[in-house]
């Protein structure tokens, strides 16, 4: 699963279902506001 770092609710939900943060893609997404955001990569073992 990939989720924007600003979506903390989704990250918490994934963690409740056993997902862990595997890494961060720095400045991966550019949104309509012109700013770049990091993407958090989540996975289950």
N, CA, C and O atoms as a Tripos MOL2 file, in Angstrom:
@<TRIPOS>MOLECULE
protein
  180   179    45     0     0
PROTEIN
NO_CHARGES

@<TRIPOS>ATOM
      1 N           0.8290   -1.1690    0.0000 N.3       1 UNK1
      2 CA          0.0000    0.0000    0.0000 C.3       1 UNK1
      3 C           0.8770    1.2360    0.0000 C.2       1 UNK1
      4 O           1.8960    1.2850    0.6890 O.2       1 UNK1
      5 N           0.4890    2.2130   -0.7570 N.am      2 UNK2
      6 CA          1.1510    3.5090   -0.7470 C.3       2 UNK2
      7 C           0.1500    4.5500   -0.2880 C.2       2 UNK2
      8 O          -1.0100    4.5320   -0.6990 O.2       2 UNK2
      9 N           0.6030    5.4590    0.5670 N.am      3 UNK3
     10 CA         -0.2770    6.4890    1.1060 C.3       3 UNK3
     11 C           0.5380    7.7620    1.3210 C.2       3 UNK3
     12 O           1.7060    7.6990    1.7060 O.2       3 UNK3
     13 N          -0.0770    8.9070    1.0730 N.am      4 UNK4
     14 CA          0.6120   10.1680    1.3190 C.3       4 UNK4
     15 C           0.8740   10.3300    2.8080 C.2       4 UNK4
     16 O           0.0570    9.9320    3.6380 O.2       4 UNK4
     17 N           2.0210   10.9170    3.1390 N.am      5 UNK5
     18 CA          2.3970   11.0770    4.5430 C.3       5 UNK5
     19 C           1.4130   11.9460    5.3120 C.2       5 UNK5
     20 O           1.3210   11.8350    6.5340 O.2       5 UNK5
     21 N           0.6890   12.7940    4.6320 N.am      6 UNK6
     22 CA         -0.2680   13.6810    5.2960 C.3       6 UNK6
     23 C          -1.5610   12.9650    5.6710 C.2       6 UNK6
     24 O          -2.3630   13.5090    6.4290 O.2       6 UNK6
     25 N          -1.7770   11.7610    5.1590 N.am      7 UNK7
     26 CA         -2.9910   11.0000    5.4340 C.3       7 UNK7
     27 C          -2.7710   10.1090    6.6610 C.2       7 UNK7
     28 O          -2.7000    8.8840    6.5570 O.2       7 UNK7
     29 N          -2.6660   10.7460    7.8050 N.am      8 UNK8
     30 CA         -2.3420   10.0210    9.0350 C.3       8 UNK8
     31 C          -3.4450    9.0510    9.4580 C.2       8 UNK8
     32 O          -3.1540    8.0120   10.0520 O.2       8 UNK8
     33 N          -4.6900    9.3710    9.1640 N.am      9 UNK9
     34 CA         -5.7980    8.4670    9.5110 C.3       9 UNK9
     35 C          -5.6480    7.1350    8.7700 C.2       9 UNK9
     36 O          -5.8460    6.0710    9.3560 O.2       9 UNK9
     37 N          -5.3010    7.1960    7.4960 N.am     10 UNK10
     38 CA         -5.1230    5.9690    6.7080 C.3      10 UNK10
     39 C          -3.9330    5.1680    7.2260 C.2      10 UNK10
     40 O          -4.0010    3.9420    7.3150 O.2      10 UNK10
     41 N          -2.8480    5.8510    7.5660 N.am     11 UNK11
     42 CA         -1.6650    5.1610    8.0880 C.3      11 UNK11
     43 C          -2.0190    4.4370    9.3850 C.2      11 UNK11
     44 O          -1.6260    3.2860    9.5770 O.2      11 UNK11
     45 N          -2.7530    5.0970   10.2730 N.am     12 UNK12
     46 CA         -3.1710    4.4640   11.5310 C.3      12 UNK12
     47 C          -4.0630    3.2570   11.2680 C.2      12 UNK12
     48 O          -3.9270    2.2290   11.9310 O.2      12 UNK12
     49 N          -4.9660    3.3740   10.3140 N.am     13 UNK13
     50 CA         -5.8580    2.2580    9.9830 C.3      13 UNK13
     51 C          -5.0700    1.0710    9.4530 C.2      13 UNK13
     52 O          -5.3070   -0.0640    9.8680 O.2      13 UNK13
     53 N          -4.1320    1.3180    8.5370 N.am     14 UNK14
     54 CA         -3.2990    0.2320    8.0100 C.3      14 UNK14
     55 C          -2.5080   -0.4390    9.1280 C.2      14 UNK14
     56 O          -2.3700   -1.6620    9.1420 O.2      14 UNK14
     57 N          -1.9870    0.3530   10.0680 N.am     15 UNK15
     58 CA         -1.2300   -0.2190   11.1790 C.3      15 UNK15
     59 C          -2.1170   -1.0990   12.0490 C.2      15 UNK15
     60 O          -1.6530   -2.1140   12.5670 O.2      15 UNK15
     61 N          -3.3770   -0.7320   12.2190 N.am     16 UNK16
     62 CA         -4.3070   -1.5540   12.9970 C.3      16 UNK16
     63 C          -4.5250   -2.9160   12.3460 C.2      16 UNK16
     64 O          -4.8040   -3.8980   13.0330 O.2      16 UNK16
     65 N          -4.3970   -2.9760   11.0230 N.am     17 UNK17
     66 CA         -4.5820   -4.2270   10.3020 C.3      17 UNK17
     67 C          -3.2680   -4.9610   10.0530 C.2      17 UNK17
     68 O          -3.2100   -5.8780    9.2340 O.2      17 UNK17
     69 N          -2.2190   -4.5600   10.7590 N.am     18 UNK18
     70 CA         -0.9640   -5.2890   10.7170 C.3      18 UNK18
     71 C           0.0480   -4.8040    9.6910 C.2      18 UNK18
     72 O           1.0860   -5.4420    9.5120 O.2      18 UNK18
     73 N          -0.2180   -3.7130    9.0240 N.am     19 UNK19
     74 CA          0.7400   -3.1730    8.0730 C.3      19 UNK19
     75 C           1.8300   -2.4150    8.8210 C.2      19 UNK19
     76 O           1.5930   -1.8550    9.8910 O.2      19 UNK19
     77 N           3.0240   -2.4050    8.2420 N.am     20 UNK20
     78 CA          4.1460   -1.6770    8.8100 C.3      20 UNK20
     79 C           4.7410   -0.7750    7.7370 C.2      20 UNK20
     80 O           4.6360   -1.0570    6.5440 O.2      20 UNK20
     81 N           5.3620    0.3050    8.1750 N.am     21 UNK21
     82 CA          6.0130    1.1930    7.2270 C.3      21 UNK21
     83 C           7.2870    0.5290    6.7260 C.2      21 UNK21
     84 O           8.1600    0.1600    7.5120 O.2      21 UNK21
     85 N           7.3840    0.3810    5.4080 N.am     22 UNK22
     86 CA          8.5590   -0.2490    4.8090 C.3      22 UNK22
     87 C           9.5330    0.7820    4.2620 C.2      22 UNK22
     88 O          10.7210    0.4960    4.1070 O.2      22 UNK22
     89 N           9.0430    1.9680    3.9710 N.am     23 UNK23
     90 CA          9.9280    2.9910    3.4430 C.3      23 UNK23
     91 C           9.1720    4.2600    3.1030 C.2      23 UNK23
     92 O           7.9500    4.3400    3.2330 O.2      23 UNK23
     93 N           9.9430    5.2550    2.6610 N.am     24 UNK24
     94 CA          9.3740    6.5440    2.2890 C.3      24 UNK24
     95 C           9.9540    6.9540    0.9420 C.2      24 UNK24
     96 O          11.1690    6.9280    0.7430 O.2      24 UNK24
     97 N           9.0810    7.3300    0.0300 N.am     25 UNK25
     98 CA          9.5010    7.8690   -1.2560 C.3      25 UNK25
     99 C           9.4750    9.3880   -1.1280 C.2      25 UNK25
    100 O           8.4040    9.9920   -1.0720 O.2      25 UNK25
    101 N          10.6350    9.9920   -1.0810 N.am     26 UNK26
    102 CA         10.7550   11.4370   -0.8370 C.3      26 UNK26
    103 C          10.3010   12.2430   -2.0440 C.2      26 UNK26
    104 O          10.6910   11.9670   -3.1780 O.2      26 UNK26
    105 N           9.4740   13.2400   -1.7780 N.am     27 UNK27
    106 CA          8.9640   14.1680   -2.7940 C.3      27 UNK27
    107 C           8.4460   13.4230   -4.0220 C.2      27 UNK27
    108 O           8.7600   13.7630   -5.1630 O.2      27 UNK27
    109 N           7.6540   12.4100   -3.7510 N.am     28 UNK28
    110 CA          7.1540   11.5050   -4.7910 C.3      28 UNK28
    111 C           5.9650   12.0790   -5.5580 C.2      28 UNK28
    112 O           5.8300   11.8390   -6.7570 O.2      28 UNK28
    113 N           5.1170   12.8220   -4.8900 N.am     29 UNK29
    114 CA          3.8880   13.3330   -5.5040 C.3      29 UNK29
    115 C           3.8690   14.8520   -5.4960 C.2      29 UNK29
    116 O           4.2230   15.4890   -4.5040 O.2      29 UNK29
    117 N           3.4520   15.4160   -6.6090 N.am     30 UNK30
    118 CA          3.2240   16.8550   -6.6770 C.3      30 UNK30
    119 C           1.7320   17.0610   -6.8560 C.2      30 UNK30
    120 O           1.1450   16.5960   -7.8340 O.2      30 UNK30
    121 N           1.1190   17.7600   -5.9090 N.am     31 UNK31
    122 CA         -0.3200   17.9670   -5.9450 C.3      31 UNK31
    123 C          -0.6510   19.3060   -6.5850 C.2      31 UNK31
    124 O           0.2390   20.0710   -6.9550 O.2      31 UNK31
    125 N          -1.9320   19.5740   -6.7070 N.am     32 UNK32
    126 CA         -2.3970   20.7690   -7.4020 C.3      32 UNK32
    127 C          -1.9510   22.0660   -6.7250 C.2      32 UNK32
    128 O          -1.9620   23.1240   -7.3520 O.2      32 UNK32
    129 N          -1.5580   21.9920   -5.4460 N.am     33 UNK33
    130 CA         -1.0770   23.1940   -4.7670 C.3      33 UNK33
    131 C           0.3730   23.5180   -5.1270 C.2      33 UNK33
    132 O           0.9210   24.5220   -4.6710 O.2      33 UNK33
    133 N           0.9940   22.6600   -5.9510 N.am     34 UNK34
    134 CA          2.3560   22.8830   -6.4090 C.3      34 UNK34
    135 C           3.4320   22.3640   -5.4740 C.2      34 UNK34
    136 O           4.6180   22.4320   -5.7950 O.2      34 UNK34
    137 N           3.0280   21.8430   -4.3150 N.am     35 UNK35
    138 CA          3.9910   21.3200   -3.3510 C.3      35 UNK35
    139 C           4.2210   19.8310   -3.5780 C.2      35 UNK35
    140 O           3.3520   19.1230   -4.0850 O.2      35 UNK35
    141 N           5.4090   19.3700   -3.1910 N.am     36 UNK36
    142 CA          5.7490   17.9550   -3.2780 C.3      36 UNK36
    143 C           5.5160   17.2960   -1.9270 C.2      36 UNK36
    144 O           5.7640   17.8940   -0.8800 O.2      36 UNK36
    145 N           5.0380   16.0590   -1.9630 N.am     37 UNK37
    146 CA          4.7380   15.3120   -0.7440 C.3      37 UNK37
    147 C           5.4060   13.9470   -0.7900 C.2      37 UNK37
    148 O           5.6080   13.3720   -1.8590 O.2      37 UNK37
    149 N           5.7450   13.4420    0.3870 N.am     38 UNK38
    150 CA          6.3320   12.1100    0.5020 C.3      38 UNK38
    151 C           5.2320   11.0530    0.4770 C.2      38 UNK38
    152 O           4.1130   11.2850    0.9360 O.2      38 UNK38
    153 N           5.5750    9.8930   -0.0670 N.am     39 UNK39
    154 CA          4.6830    8.7410   -0.0650 C.3      39 UNK39
    155 C           5.2420    7.7010    0.8870 C.2      39 UNK39
    156 O           6.4220    7.3570    0.8210 O.2      39 UNK39
    157 N           4.3870    7.2000    1.7760 N.am     40 UNK40
    158 CA          4.7700    6.1530    2.7100 C.3      40 UNK40
    159 C           4.3900    4.8020    2.1050 C.2      40 UNK40
    160 O           3.2510    4.6020    1.6850 O.2      40 UNK40
    161 N           5.3410    3.8870    2.0640 N.am     41 UNK41
    162 CA          5.1050    2.5430    1.5440 C.3      41 UNK41
    163 C           4.8340    1.6280    2.7290 C.2      41 UNK41
    164 O           5.6660    1.4940    3.6260 O.2      41 UNK41
    165 N           3.6610    0.9990    2.7260 N.am     42 UNK42
    166 CA          3.2270    0.1260    3.8200 C.3      42 UNK42
    167 C           3.1470   -1.3080    3.3010 C.2      42 UNK42
    168 O           2.7760   -1.5360    2.1500 O.2      42 UNK42
    169 N           3.4960   -2.2700    4.1500 N.am     43 UNK43
    170 CA          3.4080   -3.6670    3.7510 C.3      43 UNK43
    171 C           3.1870   -4.5690    4.9470 C.2      43 UNK43
    172 O           3.3610   -4.1640    6.0970 O.2      43 UNK43
    173 N           2.7980   -5.8010    4.6530 N.am     44 UNK44
    174 CA          2.5840   -6.8150    5.6990 C.3      44 UNK44
    175 C           3.5520   -7.9560    5.4820 C.2      44 UNK44
    176 O           3.8580   -8.3270    4.3490 O.2      44 UNK44
    177 N           4.0240   -8.5020    6.5730 N.am     45 UNK45
    178 CA          4.9410   -9.6560    6.4940 C.3      45 UNK45
    179 C           4.1910  -10.9400    6.6940 C.2      45 UNK45
    180 O           4.7890  -12.0160    6.6620 O.2      45 UNK45
@<TRIPOS>BOND
     1     1     2 1
     2     2     3 1
     3     3     4 2
     4     3     5 am
     5     5     6 1
     6     6     7 1
     7     7     8 2
     8     7     9 am
     9     9    10 1
    10    10    11 1
    11    11    12 2
    12    11    13 am
    13    13    14 1
    14    14    15 1
    15    15    16 2
    16    15    17 am
    17    17    18 1
    18    18    19 1
    19    19    20 2
    20    19    21 am
    21    21    22 1
    22    22    23 1
    23    23    24 2
    24    23    25 am
    25    25    26 1
    26    26    27 1
    27    27    28 2
    28    27    29 am
    29    29    30 1
    30    30    31 1
    31    31    32 2
    32    31    33 am
    33    33    34 1
    34    34    35 1
    35    35    36 2
    36    35    37 am
    37    37    38 1
    38    38    39 1
    39    39    40 2
    40    39    41 am
    41    41    42 1
    42    42    43 1
    43    43    44 2
    44    43    45 am
    45    45    46 1
    46    46    47 1
    47    47    48 2
    48    47    49 am
    49    49    50 1
    50    50    51 1
    51    51    52 2
    52    51    53 am
    53    53    54 1
    54    54    55 1
    55    55    56 2
    56    55    57 am
    57    57    58 1
    58    58    59 1
    59    59    60 2
    60    59    61 am
    61    61    62 1
    62    62    63 1
    63    63    64 2
    64    63    65 am
    65    65    66 1
    66    66    67 1
    67    67    68 2
    68    67    69 am
    69    69    70 1
    70    70    71 1
    71    71    72 2
    72    71    73 am
    73    73    74 1
    74    74    75 1
    75    75    76 2
    76    75    77 am
    77    77    78 1
    78    78    79 1
    79    79    80 2
    80    79    81 am
    81    81    82 1
    82    82    83 1
    83    83    84 2
    84    83    85 am
    85    85    86 1
    86    86    87 1
    87    87    88 2
    88    87    89 am
    89    89    90 1
    90    90    91 1
    91    91    92 2
    92    91    93 am
    93    93    94 1
    94    94    95 1
    95    95    96 2
    96    95    97 am
    97    97    98 1
    98    98    99 1
    99    99   100 2
   100    99   101 am
   101   101   102 1
   102   102   103 1
   103   103   104 2
   104   103   105 am
   105   105   106 1
   106   106   107 1
   107   107   108 2
   108   107   109 am
   109   109   110 1
   110   110   111 1
   111   111   112 2
   112   111   113 am
   113   113   114 1
   114   114   115 1
   115   115   116 2
   116   115   117 am
   117   117   118 1
   118   118   119 1
   119   119   120 2
   120   119   121 am
   121   121   122 1
   122   122   123 1
   123   123   124 2
   124   123   125 am
   125   125   126 1
   126   126   127 1
   127   127   128 2
   128   127   129 am
   129   129   130 1
   130   130   131 1
   131   131   132 2
   132   131   133 am
   133   133   134 1
   134   134   135 1
   135   135   136 2
   136   135   137 am
   137   137   138 1
   138   138   139 1
   139   139   140 2
   140   139   141 am
   141   141   142 1
   142   142   143 1
   143   143   144 2
   144   143   145 am
   145   145   146 1
   146   146   147 1
   147   147   148 2
   148   147   149 am
   149   149   150 1
   150   150   151 1
   151   151   152 2
   152   151   153 am
   153   153   154 1
   154   154   155 1
   155   155   156 2
   156   155   157 am
   157   157   158 1
   158   158   159 1
   159   159   160 2
   160   159   161 am
   161   161   162 1
   162   162   163 1
   163   163   164 2
   164   163   165 am
   165   165   166 1
   166   166   167 1
   167   167   168 2
   168   167   169 am
   169   169   170 1
   170   170   171 1
   171   171   172 2
   172   171   173 am
   173   173   174 1
   174   174   175 1
   175   175   176 2
   176   175   177 am
   177   177   178 1
   178   178   179 1
   179   179   180 2
@<TRIPOS>SUBSTRUCTURE
     1 UNK1         2 RESIDUE 1 A UNK
     2 UNK2         6 RESIDUE 1 A UNK
     3 UNK3        10 RESIDUE 1 A UNK
     4 UNK4        14 RESIDUE 1 A UNK
     5 UNK5        18 RESIDUE 1 A UNK
     6 UNK6        22 RESIDUE 1 A UNK
     7 UNK7        26 RESIDUE 1 A UNK
     8 UNK8        30 RESIDUE 1 A UNK
     9 UNK9        34 RESIDUE 1 A UNK
    10 UNK10       38 RESIDUE 1 A UNK
    11 UNK11       42 RESIDUE 1 A UNK
    12 UNK12       46 RESIDUE 1 A UNK
    13 UNK13       50 RESIDUE 1 A UNK
    14 UNK14       54 RESIDUE 1 A UNK
    15 UNK15       58 RESIDUE 1 A UNK
    16 UNK16       62 RESIDUE 1 A UNK
    17 UNK17       66 RESIDUE 1 A UNK
    18 UNK18       70 RESIDUE 1 A UNK
    19 UNK19       74 RESIDUE 1 A UNK
    20 UNK20       78 RESIDUE 1 A UNK
    21 UNK21       82 RESIDUE 1 A UNK
    22 UNK22       86 RESIDUE 1 A UNK
    23 UNK23       90 RESIDUE 1 A UNK
    24 UNK24       94 RESIDUE 1 A UNK
    25 UNK25       98 RESIDUE 1 A UNK
    26 UNK26      102 RESIDUE 1 A UNK
    27 UNK27      106 RESIDUE 1 A UNK
    28 UNK28      110 RESIDUE 1 A UNK
    29 UNK29      114 RESIDUE 1 A UNK
    30 UNK30      118 RESIDUE 1 A UNK
    31 UNK31      122 RESIDUE 1 A UNK
    32 UNK32      126 RESIDUE 1 A UNK
    33 UNK33      130 RESIDUE 1 A UNK
    34 UNK34      134 RESIDUE 1 A UNK
    35 UNK35      138 RESIDUE 1 A UNK
    36 UNK36      142 RESIDUE 1 A UNK
    37 UNK37      146 RESIDUE 1 A UNK
    38 UNK38      150 RESIDUE 1 A UNK
    39 UNK39      154 RESIDUE 1 A UNK
    40 UNK40      158 RESIDUE 1 A UNK
    41 UNK41      162 RESIDUE 1 A UNK
    42 UNK42      166 RESIDUE 1 A UNK
    43 UNK43      170 RESIDUE 1 A UNK
    44 UNK44      174 RESIDUE 1 A UNK
    45 UNK45      178 RESIDUE 1 A UNK
